[in-house]
Amino acid sequence: MNTGMFTSVIDYNGEMICGFADMDIYNLINNKYLNEKIEVIKNADCVVVDSNIPKESIQYLIQLCGKSNIPIGIIPASIKKVRNILKNLAKIDYLIFNKKEAEAFWNVSLNTKSDYKKIKQISKTSEIKNIVITNGNDDIFYTNGELSIFKNVQQSSNIINDTGAGDVFSASVFHYWLENYEVDNYLEMALFNACSTVSTIYNTSMIN
């Protein structure tokens, strides 16, 4: 096996019914492996980690990036694997969660816009620099502990396959953030890219 594998079953509306993931290979990304790649990591403009890799590896990368002044972002892979992310995230530059992952990680309920004040306070007290929480077709939420923004999610009129929309959104956020776009602008562009993704057959390999 050379890579992780994710297979999704898509309904006639282009929405995922269920998904199957085999990510065991990512357990090989341990501290020994990361040490072998340390020069590559130290020369990176940014390190983005998802929680498929072991908890110890995430901690290693957080510490390494902190010492080397490298921006680091974290994206959970699932509610189950959110536990791989440590509670002490004071040195994290960016977190992108979906609503259920955020609720599980911080043990909060996010049912109303007022509830998101809890996330703003968490960002402020923990010094997490930027947090984005997505919620399917509902508004996304952004905070840096001072500023809070809700952004309307653009709805595509031609959903072919919604697989990968979240990945495109996250990749776009990191790209435009590193390019020093204003937060309001880069969230808009990331949402546009995600909306465009669900309208094409080329976002994933498909078996009809």
C-alpha positions in Angstrom: 0.0 0.0 0.0 1.5 3.4 -1.1 -1.2 5.8 0.1 -4.3 6.1 2.1 -7.6 5.3 0.4 -11.1 6.9 0.7 -14.1 5.6 -1.2 -17.4 7.4 -1.1 -20.9 6.4 -2.3 -22.7 9.3 -4.0 -26.4 9.5 -4.5 -28.2 11.0 -7.6 -28.1 14.5 -6.0 -24.3 14.3 -5.9 -24.2 14.0 -2.1 -22.3 11.4 -0.2 -24.3 8.6 1.3 -21.4 6.9 3.1 -17.6 6.7 3.0 -15.0 4.1 3.7 -11.5 5.1 4.7 -8.3 3.1 5.0 -5.6 5.3 6.5 -3.5 2.8 8.4 -0.4 3.7 6.4 -0.4 7.1 8.1 0.7 5.4 11.3 4.1 5.1 9.7 4.4 8.9 9.8 6.0 8.7 13.3 8.7 10.9 14.9 11.5 8.8 13.4 10.1 9.4 9.9 9.6 13.1 10.6 13.1 13.4 11.8 14.3 12.1 8.5 12.4 14.9 6.8 13.3 17.6 9.2 15.1 19.8 6.7 12.2 19.7 4.3 9.8 20.7 7.1 12.1 23.5 8.3 12.2 25.0 4.8 8.4 24.9 4.4 6.4 28.1 4.2 3.7 26.4 6.2 2.9 22.9 7.7 -0.7 21.6 7.4 -1.5 18.5 9.4 -4.6 16.3 9.5 -5.4 14.0 12.4 -4.8 10.8 10.4 -1.3 10.8 11.7 -0.5 9.7 15.3 -1.0 12.0 18.2 2.7 11.9 19.0 3.5 13.0 15.5 1.1 16.0 15.7 2.7 17.0 19.0 6.2 16.7 17.4 5.2 19.0 14.5 3.6 21.6 16.8 6.8 21.8 18.8 9.1 21.8 15.8 7.1 24.5 14.0 6.9 26.6 17.2 10.7 26.5 17.6 11.3 27.2 13.9 8.7 29.9 13.6 6.9 28.0 10.9 3.1 28.6 10.6 1.2 25.4 11.3 -2.5 24.5 10.6 -4.5 21.5 11.7 -7.5 19.9 10.1 -9.2 17.0 11.8 -9.9 14.0 9.5 -13.1 12.9 11.4 -14.9 13.2 14.7 -13.3 9.9 15.8 -9.8 11.2 15.0 -10.3 14.6 16.5 -8.9 13.0 19.7 -5.5 12.9 18.1 -5.3 16.6 18.3 -4.0 17.8 21.7 -6.1 20.1 23.8 -3.2 22.5 24.3 -3.1 24.3 21.0 -1.7 27.7 22.0 0.9 27.7 19.3 -1.4 26.8 16.4 -1.8 29.3 13.7 -4.9 27.9 12.0 -7.6 25.3 12.8 -10.3 24.3 10.4 -13.0 22.2 11.9 -16.5 21.2 10.9 -19.3 21.9 13.4 -19.5 18.3 14.7 -15.7 18.1 15.1 -15.6 21.4 17.0 -18.4 20.3 19.3 -16.6 17.0 20.1 -13.2 18.6 20.5 -14.3 21.5 22.8 -17.4 19.7 24.3 -19.7 22.6 23.4 -23.0 22.9 21.5 -23.1 25.2 18.5 -26.7 25.4 17.6 -27.2 29.2 17.3 -24.9 32.0 16.2 -24.8 33.1 19.8 -23.2 29.8 20.7 -20.2 30.6 18.6 -19.1 33.3 21.1 -17.7 30.3 23.0 -15.3 29.6 20.2 -14.3 33.3 20.0 -13.5 33.1 23.7 -11.6 29.8 23.3 -9.5 31.5 20.6 -8.8 34.5 22.7 -7.8 32.6 25.9 -5.9 29.8 24.2 -4.1 32.1 21.7 -5.1 30.0 18.7 -4.6 32.6 16.0 -7.3 31.6 13.6 -10.3 29.2 13.7 -12.8 28.4 11.0 -15.8 26.2 11.6 -17.8 24.9 8.6 -21.3 23.5 8.7 -22.3 22.0 5.4 -24.5 24.3 3.5 -24.9 26.7 6.5 -22.8 29.7 7.3 -19.1 29.2 8.1 -17.7 30.9 11.1 -14.3 32.6 11.5 -12.6 34.1 14.6 -9.2 35.2 15.7 -10.2 35.9 19.2 -11.0 39.6 18.4 -12.8 39.5 15.1 -15.7 37.2 14.3 -17.3 36.6 10.9 -20.1 34.5 9.6 -19.9 33.9 5.8 -22.8 32.7 3.7 -22.0 29.4 1.8 -22.6 29.8 -1.9 -25.0 27.1 -3.2 -24.3 25.4 -6.5 -27.2 24.9 -8.8 -25.4 21.9 -10.4 -24.1 19.5 -7.7 -22.5 16.5 -9.4 -20.2 15.3 -6.6 -19.7 17.0 -3.3 -16.7 14.9 -2.4 -13.6 17.0 -1.9 -15.3 20.4 -1.4 -14.0 20.6 2.2 -10.5 19.8 1.0 -10.6 22.5 -1.6 -12.0 25.0 0.9 -9.2 24.2 3.4 -6.5 24.3 0.7 -7.8 27.6 -0.5 -7.9 29.1 2.9 -4.3 28.2 3.6 -3.2 29.4 0.1 -4.8 32.8 0.3 -3.9 33.3 4.0 -0.2 32.7 3.2 -0.6 35.2 0.3 -1.7 37.8 2.9 -5.2 38.3 1.6 -7.7 40.0 3.9 -9.6 37.3 5.8 -13.0 38.4 4.4 -11.6 38.1 0.9 -9.9 34.8 1.3 -12.9 33.2 2.9 -15.0 34.3 -0.1 -12.5 32.9 -2.6 -12.3 29.6 -0.7 -16.0 29.3 -0.6 -16.2 30.0 -4.4 -13.6 27.3 -5.1 -15.5 24.8 -3.0 -18.7 25.6 -4.8 -17.0 25.2 -8.1 -15.6 21.8 -7.0 -19.0 20.2 -6.5 -20.0 21.1 -10.0 -17.4 19.0 -11.8 -16.9 15.3 -12.4 -13.1 15.8 -12.2 -12.8 16.4 -8.5 -12.3 12.6 -7.8 -12.0 9.4 -9.8 -15.5 8.1 -10.3 -16.9 4.6 -11.0 -20.4 4.8 -12.4 
